[in-house]
Amino acid sequence: MSQPVNLADDVYASLTRLKKQRKNASYSEVIRGLLPKWEAKDGISFKELAERISSRHKGLKPRAEPIDHDLIAYGVSRAHSR
């Protein structure tokens, strides 16, 4: 399954240049070829990065939605109140 992404113009131009260098390569193949270089340079893999991000979010609680007591008292549906 494909996911659309937004890229800055200069990044897109760089990817296009790399794509033209590799004959019959897709943008996905070009990006896939760049990713291991990024992991090796920074010393962290995508799996480790995802684990760090998820560990930061473990202690956070979702924002509580305010209760409108007038809607409850008059029996107004929440779907129509917005």
CORFENJO-V482585 format. One record per residue. SS is DSSP state (2 for helix, 1 for strand, 0 for the rest). Layout:
ss=SS
ss=SS
This chain:
ss=0
ss=0
ss=0
ss=0
ss=0
ss=0
ss=0
ss=0
ss=2
ss=2
ss=2
ss=2
ss=2
ss=2
ss=2
ss=2
ss=2
ss=2
ss=2
ss=2
ss=2
ss=0
ss=0
ss=0
ss=0
ss=0
ss=2
ss=2
ss=2
ss=2
ss=2
ss=2
ss=2
ss=2
ss=2
ss=2
ss=2
ss=2
ss=2
ss=2
ss=2
ss=2
ss=0
ss=0
ss=0
ss=2
ss=2
ss=2
ss=2
ss=2
ss=2
ss=2
ss=2
ss=2
ss=2
ss=2
ss=2
ss=0
ss=0
ss=0
ss=0
ss=0
ss=0
ss=0
ss=0
ss=0
ss=0
ss=0
ss=2
ss=2
ss=2
ss=2
ss=2
ss=2
ss=0
ss=0
ss=0
ss=0
ss=0
ss=0
ss=0
ss=0
